[in-house]
Amino acid sequence: MVTGFVQSLIKLCGLNWTAP
């Protein structure tokens, strides 16, 4: 899974979203 990668992108966007 690329959850870590997605979370990194979201953090870069400045959002607080977590994927399961």
C-alpha positions as CSV (number, residue, x, y, z in Angstrom):
1,M,0.0,0.0,0.0
2,V,1.1,3.6,-0.6
3,T,-0.6,5.0,2.5
4,G,2.7,6.6,3.7
5,F,3.1,8.2,0.3
6,V,-0.4,9.5,0.2
7,Q,-0.1,10.8,3.7
8,S,3.0,12.6,2.7
9,L,1.3,14.3,-0.2
10,I,-1.6,15.3,2.0
11,K,0.7,16.7,4.6
12,L,2.4,18.7,1.8
13,C,-1.1,20.0,0.8
14,G,-1.6,21.0,4.4
15,L,-4.5,18.7,5.1
16,N,-5.2,16.4,8.0
17,W,-6.6,13.3,6.3
18,T,-5.6,9.7,7.1
19,A,-6.2,6.8,4.7
20,P,-7.0,3.3,6.1
